[in-house]
Amino acid sequence: MAAARKRTTRKKKTNGSKRYGDKAAEKVEKAMHERKRGTLKSGRSGKKVTSRKQAIAIGLSQARKAGGKVPRAPRRKSTRRKAS
């Protein structure tokens, strides 16, 4: 008879580094406050931003431009239509 072995799950090692830097957190926080006050405007159109997700995206974009530690934005796949 073989002895029963106890299975243990191992956690992945992490180096403890943060995904987003302090500059990114500050920019997002500022964008959220502007959204709550109703003064946050979107880029080209200049329309008022009411969406929480859009405010976060604007804050992260500003942090990227300022050189903060922010992961790359996901690449969008372009859809091409067939000529018929």
Secondary structure, DSSP 4 states (H G I P E B T S, - for coil): -PPPPPP-PPPPP-----SS-HHHHHHHHHHHHHHHHT--B-TTT-PBP--HHHHHHHHHHHHHHTT---PPPPPPPPP-PPP-
